[in-house]
Amino acid sequence: MGVAQVRVEAWTPGASRDPKAIPGGRWCVQVGAFEREKDAIKLKEQLMRRYRTAKVIEFPGPTGHWVRINPAHPSKASADEVAAGIHVSGAEPYLVRTD
């Protein structure tokens, strides 16, 4: 609680031609936040059947229970692909940087 002065610095990692490099950090897709844990678990189970190569997680967050998909390769491009392919009623996926 309270207010503090902070300094925010943005930087761009060096360009890499290594396909295993993770430019721009590690990314995942936030799919939903629910008040009730059972609703989050239901979505998690639905997504686990669809995304077998990704890690689908449900966990308590500050606004309830969250559901995220961690792509097999945590690049922003991979997360974008996963987010674009999610068509679940009531879900509005968005990218989250995890590092």
VENDA-V375861 format. One record per run of one state. SS is the DSSP state (A for helix, B for strand, O for the rest). FROM is the first residue (numbers start at 1). TO is the last residue. If there is no record, write none. Layout:
# VENDA-V375861
{{SS	FROM	TO} {SS	FROM	TO}}
This chain:
# VENDA-V375861
{{O	1	26} {B	27	34} {O	35	36} {A	37	50} {O	51	54} {B	55	61} {O	62	63} {B	64	70} {O	71	75} {A	76	84} {O	85	93} {B	94	97} {O	98	99}}
